[in-house]
Amino acid sequence: MKRIEFGKYIVADPEICHGKLTFKGTRLFVRDVVEMVAEGMDWDKIIWECHGSINKEAISEAISLAADALDQKAKKYTKAA
C-alpha cells in the first residue's frame, strides 16, 4: 500500500498508524474526530482536545469524506434491492 491523500488534510499512510485515516502531520484518527462531531461536541472543543493540531477546515473535510462514504454504501445497498 502506498500513501494516499484524501484531500488537503486527510491521509492514509502505511507508515503511520497502520494506514488508517489520519490528519496529515498527526497520529489523530479521522474516525475519532468524526465520532466527536457525531456526539455533538463543539468543533472548537475538538480542536482544543486535539491540542490545536487540526483546524475547522480539517474537521469539515473529514465530515465531507464520511458523507461521501455513507453515500457510496447506500448506493451499494439500493442497487442490491
Order of alpha helices (4+ residues) and beta strands (2+ residues): beta-beta-beta-alpha-alpha-alpha
